[in-house]
Amino acid sequence: MADNSFSDGVPPDSGEAAKNAGGPEKLTDQVMQNPQVLAALQERLDSVSHTPSSYIETLPRAVKRRINALKQLQVRCAHIEAKFYEEVHDLERKYAALYQPLFDKRREFITGDVEPTDAESEWHSENEEDDKLAGDMKNKVVIAEKPAAEEPNPRGIPEFWFTIFRNVDMLSELVQEYDEPILKHLQDIKVKFSDPGQPMSFVLEFHFEPNDYFTNQVLTKTYKMKSEPDKADPFSFEGPEIVDCDGCTIDWKKGRNVTVKTIKKKQKHKGRGTVRTITKQVPNESFFNFFNPLKASGDGESLDEDSEFTLASDFEIGHFFRERIVPRAVLYFTGEAIEDDDNFEEGEEGEEEELEGDEEGEDEDDAEVTPKV
């Protein structure tokens, strides 16, 4: 029995009609006059996936009106969320006061002002048995010719914060060789939150012992925050964000300012042709530029791309000091926190690759795997 059906609504003789057509325009006229062809074309157009915005445009006016009402509710939710984060900030302030006595004792141990008791120094590590065995073996080795040297006992924990700077890539990238002797005088870093009723902010305090570089005992960096939806784009609100920062003036001792360098420049007199050499100071790369930050534009003018990147990096560093470095300083000193961070990042990447493999399906066996090093 002959099959009189046609694919996609196009009659079997449409190809022949196209051959007999007198040209593209005549063919188009014939197609547009064929209701079966038009129906097939419409069906295909209807099957094309729509974007959310194009779908919304097709809705009746009454439905769009209700969607607008939902958006108003969403804005009110954003303002409630902002209030929630303000209370979280108050809670942070409360618990910061509870942490501070422990951080003060931490500073005393680091500087050597206080020696921890045996009970305070007791810690059972995973490698405790190996360390004990190595110690016993060492004690059994007797060298008659050379008496054992007395083990050094420096004051406190030397170069504690400077070691953290070296361990953390985000910070070590900022430190120049001539910054290192100064950072070795760093004794403590504190985080202080804004007082109740004041605009949301936090201050990083860098406490230094007396040194040959500047007279300040404390260098500060204030980060101003905002916890309210943007009037122009309220749906972008995702919690408090740093919006600006202020540094402080460093009172450098004469000839010790590492944030500037002196260069010599030759100038030629236009009339007489004589040449003179002048010296001038120009900015110099240094970690201590951290305390002279770029200001966010407050006059409505947008910053250029490089400035935006610099400001965003500054905000990220401030947040990292507050959330990670200060609360977990000893773990960044030993490197344990850095290992945890690295393992966490690798886990995220591995999970993402696994999901991609599941989506690929049949192509998974053919995928080229590049081993991580």
Secondary structure, DSSP 8 states (H G I E B T S, - for coil): ------GGG--TTHHHHHHH-SSHHHHHHHHHT-HHHHHHHHHHHHHS---HHHHHHTS-HHHHHHHHHHHHHHHHHHHHHHHHHHHHHHHHHHHHHHHHHHHHHHHHHHHTSS---HHHH----TTHHHHHHHHHHHHH---SSS--------SSSTTHHHHHHHH-HHHHTT--GGGHHHHTTEEEEEEEE--TTS-SEEEEEEEE-S-SSBS-SEEEEEEEEE-S--SS-GGG--S-EEEEEE-----B-TT--TTEEEEEEEEE-TTT--EEEEEEEEE---GGGGGS------SS----HHHHHHHHHHHHHHHHIIIIITTTHHHHHHTHHHHHHHHHHHHHHHHHHHHHHHHHGGGGGG-------
